[in-house]
Amino acid sequence: MTSTEKIANAKKRINELERLIKYWDNTEEKKINKIDFELNNNKVPA
């Protein structure tokens, strides 16, 4: 495997990891918003 191929493979892995990080960050924000929303609903008497 040439150094050019190694660099190309490393760039692909970096891109995949960056996409996963963005996905995980988005899911954490959605969970936090959902939990916050549910807590606010429980505090308000009907």
N, C-alpha and C positions, 0 to 999 in steps of 0.2 A: 504494500500500500504506500503510495507516494505521500509526501507531506501535503500536497494540494488536496488529495482525497481525505486525509486526516482532518485538515482544516474545514473542509466542506461538511464532514460528518459532525465535527464539533459545533459548527454553526447551527446545524439542524437540531442537535440536542439542546443547545442554548435556547433556540426559538421554542421548542416544545416545552422546556421548563418555564419560560416566561409566560407562555399561554396557560400552563397549569397554575402558576402563581396568581395570575389575573383571575382565573376561574375560582380558585379557592378564596381569594379576597372578596369576590362578588358574593359567594355563597355565605361567607361569614357576615357580611353587611346585611344580607337578606334575613338571616337568622336573627341578628340583633334587632332589626326593624320589626320583625314579626313578634319577637318576645316583648319589645317595648310596647307595641300596639296592644297585645293581649293584656299586659299589665295595666295599661291605661284603661282598658275596658272594664277590668275587674274593680278599679277604684271608683268608677262612676256608678252611683246607684240608679236603678231604673225607676 
